[in-house]
């Protein structure tokens, strides 16, 4: 039998001293391992001491739990749930209730069965990609080795051959360096009498900066879109015999910033007018505000609000006209609410307050600006996931009920319903489910079936105290159900942090924010970020004169007009305002249909 470890009381200073003494005695690999183990232990002890975590969250922290999907969470409880017969009866009741749901739908409104049929995912393929999915591939025409159109058929000798519109395609993918060097060797001649040299003129494609727009766009995309550190790309290029030092990469990307910054400002202006705004933040390291550098700033009095030590990257996703999403990044000493407040300073006064989707943290709210607050249902649901092992029957009922609401919202998105159609469908189908869940949770407390101070009691209170904010999607057209789009957007900054660890200065963080904003907004629009950045850099003068014509969703139209000899003008990208703001440069700072609701556990 394993011996129970002895728990000892050790001061933090003693632990830090032990780690420092081990630094000179152990090899670097062993020291790093020891330091990581000690820091992990201290973090876990601190979380438990403060009482701000649960066993389920600690398990996720150390890597034991990797998913929160309802099927996976409830699947683990299947052996412990003895209600299989009740579940079969419940499913029968759902099948009987489906016709009633159809009957209650108004003429012309979408029904669940129709939405489910149209939104059913296609069967999985074999993983192969057809040649038509490579639009930028180099096509080389190959003629038949012996036959030509108009020749007699070698087989029947009666007909004539004609060319088919679709050629036979043989696709081959080759490897090359991300950055490829091309050198033009221009011939040089010299007079034997006077010695005057004559050099062949370099072609037009050889003119310009040493690092072309495509090279700058590739560096920015790898660094801020793919999370590849500059030193890592430099090492890769060295292996491929095309050296591009890390310092050169930074100089190139920074020099091209002026070409793309006007569009960044225009996206900020448009985002401030959005009808729905999502925000969230994560921690980030900026060496300028850490350690000895911070101490030097404090000594010189160059650091305002010295009591603040937090460093954040904020992601703001604004939904503007036509349902387009604009993703903005802000890295610095300000948290999400302060960055959103700076953005809303430029909102048109005649517009209604936007719907703000965020988690329940107070710091996410923009002080001094009116918003219609909505809280993320995914965060509320996560509390029930954490308690699923302790309260399997109750959490199964709650998770299945919330799951049907999420499934219906996904159907609305897949069917591209308007905000009004989505609202009516949620009111008709999700409303009864939501009302029943609320009544059931309130009854658990009234009948004293759940201890209010238990884990499940805390999870229920978390939702009940914010019920109006969680259910705003049942009252306001276009109000989101969750904040997943902002959390997915933050993954770009987290990927950068995991790979590059930090920014060196506030200016470096701002450069990253600008490129990440352009890259991820283009991705949300379904565009090609590499092509977009390249065109912005190639047409920097036109971009500066009319940035509204060079947004991720209309720049191709602008290119087509310029190719036709027309001016690079575009329709106003935002029709409800004609603001001409001068922003700071830059701003700091499943598809199955839901069924009738289940019977609550006794």
GIURDA-V112138 format. One record per backbone hydrogen bond with DSSP energy under -0.5 kcal/mol. CO is the residue of the C=O (numbers start at 1). NH is the residue of the N-H. E is the energy in kcal/mol with one decimal. If there is no record, write none. Layout:
# GIURDA-V112138
co=CO nh=NH e=E
co=CO nh=NH e=E
This chain:
# GIURDA-V112138
co=6 nh=8 e=-0.5
co=8 nh=10 e=-0.6
co=11 nh=15 e=-1.7
co=12 nh=16 e=-2.4
co=13 nh=17 e=-2.3
co=14 nh=18 e=-2.1
co=15 nh=19 e=-2.1
co=16 nh=20 e=-2.1
co=17 nh=21 e=-2.4
co=18 nh=22 e=-1.7
co=19 nh=23 e=-0.8
co=20 nh=23 e=-0.6
co=20 nh=24 e=-0.6
co=21 nh=24 e=-0.6
co=22 nh=25 e=-0.7
co=22 nh=26 e=-2.0
co=27 nh=31 e=-2.8
co=28 nh=32 e=-2.7
co=29 nh=33 e=-1.9
co=30 nh=34 e=-2.6
co=31 nh=35 e=-2.9
co=32 nh=36 e=-2.3
co=33 nh=37 e=-2.2
co=34 nh=38 e=-2.4
co=35 nh=39 e=-2.5
co=36 nh=40 e=-2.3
co=37 nh=41 e=-2.3
co=38 nh=42 e=-2.6
co=39 nh=43 e=-2.2
co=40 nh=44 e=-2.3
co=41 nh=45 e=-2.5
co=42 nh=46 e=-2.3
co=43 nh=47 e=-2.3
co=44 nh=48 e=-2.2
co=45 nh=49 e=-2.5
co=46 nh=50 e=-2.2
co=47 nh=51 e=-0.8
co=47 nh=52 e=-1.2
co=54 nh=58 e=-2.3
co=55 nh=59 e=-2.4
co=56 nh=60 e=-1.9
co=57 nh=61 e=-2.3
co=58 nh=62 e=-1.8
co=59 nh=64 e=-3.1
co=59 nh=65 e=-0.6
co=60 nh=63 e=-1.1
co=69 nh=73 e=-2.9
co=70 nh=74 e=-3.0
co=71 nh=75 e=-1.6
co=72 nh=76 e=-1.5
co=73 nh=77 e=-0.6
co=75 nh=78 e=-0.9
co=77 nh=80 e=-0.6
co=77 nh=81 e=-1.3
co=80 nh=82 e=-0.7
co=83 nh=87 e=-2.2
co=84 nh=88 e=-2.0
co=85 nh=89 e=-2.1
co=86 nh=90 e=-2.4
co=87 nh=91 e=-2.3
co=88 nh=92 e=-1.8
co=89 nh=93 e=-2.0
co=90 nh=94 e=-2.0
co=91 nh=95 e=-2.1
co=92 nh=96 e=-1.8
co=93 nh=97 e=-1.6
co=94 nh=98 e=-1.2
co=95 nh=99 e=-0.6
co=97 nh=101 e=-1.6
co=98 nh=102 e=-1.8
co=99 nh=103 e=-2.3
co=100 nh=104 e=-1.7
co=101 nh=105 e=-0.5
co=102 nh=105 e=-1.1
co=106 nh=109 e=-2.1
co=111 nh=115 e=-2.4
co=112 nh=116 e=-2.8
co=113 nh=117 e=-2.0
co=114 nh=118 e=-2.2
co=115 nh=119 e=-2.1
co=116 nh=120 e=-0.6
co=130 nh=133 e=-1.7
co=131 nh=134 e=-1.5
co=134 nh=137 e=-1.6
co=137 nh=139 e=-0.6
co=138 nh=140 e=-0.5
co=139 nh=141 e=-0.5
co=148 nh=151 e=-2.0
co=151 nh=161 e=-2.7
co=153 nh=157 e=-1.7
co=159 nh=153 e=-2.1
co=161 nh=150 e=-2.9
co=165 nh=167 e=-0.7
co=167 nh=169 e=-0.5
co=169 nh=171 e=-0.5
co=178 nh=180 e=-0.5
co=183 nh=185 e=-0.6
co=184 nh=186 e=-1.1
co=187 nh=200 e=-3.0
co=189 nh=198 e=-3.6
co=191 nh=195 e=-1.0
co=196 nh=191 e=-1.9
co=198 nh=189 e=-3.5
co=203 nh=206 e=-1.5
co=204 nh=207 e=-1.7
co=210 nh=212 e=-0.7
co=212 nh=216 e=-2.2
co=213 nh=217 e=-2.6
co=214 nh=218 e=-2.3
co=215 nh=219 e=-2.3
co=216 nh=220 e=-2.3
co=217 nh=221 e=-2.4
co=218 nh=222 e=-2.5
co=219 nh=223 e=-2.3
co=220 nh=224 e=-2.8
co=220 nh=225 e=-0.6
co=221 nh=225 e=-1.4
co=221 nh=226 e=-1.5
co=222 nh=228 e=-3.0
co=227 nh=229 e=-0.6
co=229 nh=233 e=-2.0
co=230 nh=234 e=-2.4
co=231 nh=235 e=-2.1
co=232 nh=236 e=-2.2
co=233 nh=237 e=-2.8
co=234 nh=238 e=-1.8
co=235 nh=239 e=-2.0
co=236 nh=240 e=-1.4
co=237 nh=242 e=-2.7
co=238 nh=241 e=-1.5
co=245 nh=249 e=-2.0
co=246 nh=250 e=-2.1
co=247 nh=251 e=-2.1
co=248 nh=252 e=-2.5
co=249 nh=253 e=-2.6
co=250 nh=254 e=-2.8
co=251 nh=255 e=-2.2
co=252 nh=256 e=-1.5
co=254 nh=257 e=-1.2
co=255 nh=258 e=-0.5
co=256 nh=259 e=-1.2
co=256 nh=260 e=-0.7
co=257 nh=260 e=-1.0
co=257 nh=261 e=-2.1
co=258 nh=262 e=-0.5
co=260 nh=263 e=-0.6
co=260 nh=264 e=-1.5
co=261 nh=265 e=-2.2
co=262 nh=266 e=-2.0
co=263 nh=267 e=-2.5
co=264 nh=268 e=-1.9
co=265 nh=269 e=-2.2
co=266 nh=270 e=-2.4
co=267 nh=271 e=-2.6
co=268 nh=272 e=-1.8
co=269 nh=273 e=-0.5
co=270 nh=273 e=-1.4
co=271 nh=274 e=-1.7
co=275 nh=355 e=-2.5
co=276 nh=319 e=-3.1
co=277 nh=357 e=-2.8
co=278 nh=317 e=-2.1
co=280 nh=315 e=-2.9
co=282 nh=313 e=-2.8
co=285 nh=503 e=-2.5
co=286 nh=289 e=-2.0
co=287 nh=290 e=-1.8
co=290 nh=293 e=-1.1
co=290 nh=294 e=-1.0
co=291 nh=295 e=-2.1
co=292 nh=296 e=-2.1
co=293 nh=297 e=-2.0
co=294 nh=298 e=-2.6
co=295 nh=299 e=-2.2
co=296 nh=300 e=-2.0
co=297 nh=301 e=-0.5
co=297 nh=302 e=-2.5
co=297 nh=303 e=-0.5
co=298 nh=301 e=-0.8
co=302 nh=304 e=-0.6
co=305 nh=308 e=-2.0
co=311 nh=284 e=-1.7
co=312 nh=332 e=-2.5
co=313 nh=282 e=-1.9
co=314 nh=316 e=-0.5
co=314 nh=330 e=-1.9
co=315 nh=280 e=-1.4
co=316 nh=318 e=-0.6
co=316 nh=328 e=-3.1
co=317 nh=278 e=-2.9
co=318 nh=320 e=-0.7
co=318 nh=326 e=-2.5
co=319 nh=275 e=-1.9
co=319 nh=276 e=-1.1
co=320 nh=323 e=-1.3
co=321 nh=324 e=-1.3
co=324 nh=320 e=-2.7
co=326 nh=318 e=-2.5
co=326 nh=328 e=-0.6
co=328 nh=316 e=-2.4
co=330 nh=314 e=-3.3
co=332 nh=312 e=-2.9
co=335 nh=339 e=-2.2
co=336 nh=340 e=-2.4
co=337 nh=341 e=-2.1
co=338 nh=342 e=-2.1
co=339 nh=343 e=-1.7
co=340 nh=344 e=-2.6
co=341 nh=345 e=-0.9
co=343 nh=346 e=-1.7
co=344 nh=347 e=-1.6
co=348 nh=351 e=-1.3
co=354 nh=356 e=-0.5
co=354 nh=372 e=-2.7
co=355 nh=277 e=-3.3
co=355 nh=357 e=-0.6
co=356 nh=358 e=-0.6
co=356 nh=374 e=-2.8
co=357 nh=279 e=-1.7
co=358 nh=376 e=-1.2
co=361 nh=364 e=-1.4
co=362 nh=365 e=-1.6
co=363 nh=337 e=-1.8
co=365 nh=367 e=-0.8
co=366 nh=369 e=-1.5
co=371 nh=373 e=-0.9
co=372 nh=356 e=-2.4
co=374 nh=358 e=-2.0
co=376 nh=380 e=-1.3
co=377 nh=381 e=-2.6
co=378 nh=382 e=-1.9
co=379 nh=383 e=-0.9
co=380 nh=383 e=-0.6
co=380 nh=384 e=-0.7
co=381 nh=384 e=-0.8
co=381 nh=385 e=-1.7
co=382 nh=386 e=-1.9
co=383 nh=387 e=-0.9
co=385 nh=388 e=-1.2
co=387 nh=391 e=-2.5
co=391 nh=395 e=-2.5
co=392 nh=396 e=-2.0
co=393 nh=397 e=-1.7
co=394 nh=398 e=-2.2
co=395 nh=399 e=-3.0
co=396 nh=400 e=-2.4
co=397 nh=401 e=-1.9
co=398 nh=402 e=-2.5
co=399 nh=403 e=-2.3
co=400 nh=404 e=-1.6
co=401 nh=405 e=-1.1
co=402 nh=406 e=-2.3
co=403 nh=407 e=-2.4
co=404 nh=408 e=-2.0
co=405 nh=409 e=-2.1
co=406 nh=410 e=-2.0
co=407 nh=411 e=-1.9
co=408 nh=412 e=-2.1
co=409 nh=413 e=-1.9
co=410 nh=414 e=-2.6
co=411 nh=415 e=-2.4
co=412 nh=416 e=-0.5
co=412 nh=417 e=-2.0
co=413 nh=416 e=-0.8
co=418 nh=422 e=-2.8
co=419 nh=423 e=-2.2
co=420 nh=424 e=-2.3
co=421 nh=425 e=-2.3
co=422 nh=426 e=-2.5
co=423 nh=427 e=-2.6
co=424 nh=428 e=-2.1
co=425 nh=429 e=-2.6
co=425 nh=430 e=-0.5
co=426 nh=430 e=-1.4
co=426 nh=431 e=-2.1
co=429 nh=433 e=-0.6
co=430 nh=434 e=-2.9
co=431 nh=435 e=-2.6
co=432 nh=436 e=-2.2
co=433 nh=437 e=-2.1
co=434 nh=438 e=-2.1
co=435 nh=439 e=-2.4
co=436 nh=440 e=-2.4
co=437 nh=441 e=-2.3
co=438 nh=442 e=-2.5
co=439 nh=443 e=-2.1
co=440 nh=444 e=-1.7
co=441 nh=445 e=-1.3
co=442 nh=446 e=-2.4
co=443 nh=447 e=-2.8
co=444 nh=449 e=-2.6
co=444 nh=450 e=-1.3
co=445 nh=448 e=-0.8
co=451 nh=454 e=-2.1
co=454 nh=458 e=-2.5
co=455 nh=459 e=-2.0
co=456 nh=460 e=-2.5
co=457 nh=461 e=-2.6
co=458 nh=462 e=-2.2
co=459 nh=463 e=-1.3
co=460 nh=464 e=-2.9
co=461 nh=465 e=-2.5
co=463 nh=466 e=-0.7
co=464 nh=467 e=-1.2
co=466 nh=470 e=-2.2
co=467 nh=471 e=-1.8
co=469 nh=375 e=-1.1
co=469 nh=472 e=-0.7
co=471 nh=474 e=-1.9
co=472 nh=475 e=-2.1
co=472 nh=476 e=-2.4
co=476 nh=479 e=-1.8
co=481 nh=377 e=-2.0
co=483 nh=486 e=-0.6
co=483 nh=487 e=-1.7
co=484 nh=488 e=-2.7
co=485 nh=489 e=-1.7
co=486 nh=490 e=-2.1
co=487 nh=491 e=-0.7
co=488 nh=491 e=-0.6
co=489 nh=492 e=-1.5
co=489 nh=493 e=-0.6
co=490 nh=494 e=-2.5
co=491 nh=495 e=-2.7
co=492 nh=496 e=-1.7
co=493 nh=497 e=-2.4
co=494 nh=498 e=-2.8
co=495 nh=499 e=-1.6
co=496 nh=500 e=-3.1
co=496 nh=501 e=-0.5
co=497 nh=501 e=-1.6
co=500 nh=502 e=-1.7
co=503 nh=287 e=-2.6
co=504 nh=288 e=-0.5
co=505 nh=509 e=-1.9
co=506 nh=510 e=-2.0
co=507 nh=511 e=-2.2
co=508 nh=512 e=-2.0
co=509 nh=513 e=-2.3
co=510 nh=514 e=-2.2
co=511 nh=515 e=-2.1
co=512 nh=516 e=-2.6
co=513 nh=517 e=-2.3
co=514 nh=518 e=-2.0
co=515 nh=519 e=-2.7
co=516 nh=520 e=-2.8
co=517 nh=521 e=-2.0
co=518 nh=522 e=-1.7
co=519 nh=523 e=-2.0
co=520 nh=524 e=-2.5
co=521 nh=525 e=-1.3
co=522 nh=527 e=-2.8
co=523 nh=526 e=-1.5
co=527 nh=529 e=-0.7
co=528 nh=532 e=-2.3
co=529 nh=533 e=-2.6
co=530 nh=534 e=-2.0
co=531 nh=535 e=-2.2
co=532 nh=536 e=-2.1
co=533 nh=537 e=-2.0
co=534 nh=538 e=-2.0
co=535 nh=539 e=-1.7
co=537 nh=540 e=-0.8
co=539 nh=543 e=-2.4
co=540 nh=544 e=-2.2
co=541 nh=545 e=-1.6
co=542 nh=546 e=-2.1
co=546 nh=549 e=-1.7
co=547 nh=550 e=-1.8
co=551 nh=554 e=-1.6
co=551 nh=555 e=-1.7
co=554 nh=558 e=-1.6
co=555 nh=559 e=-2.3
co=556 nh=560 e=-2.1
co=557 nh=561 e=-2.2
co=558 nh=562 e=-2.4
co=559 nh=563 e=-2.2
co=560 nh=564 e=-1.2
co=561 nh=566 e=-2.9
co=562 nh=565 e=-1.3
co=567 nh=569 e=-2.1
co=574 nh=577 e=-0.6
co=581 nh=583 e=-0.7
co=584 nh=586 e=-0.6
co=589 nh=334 e=-1.0
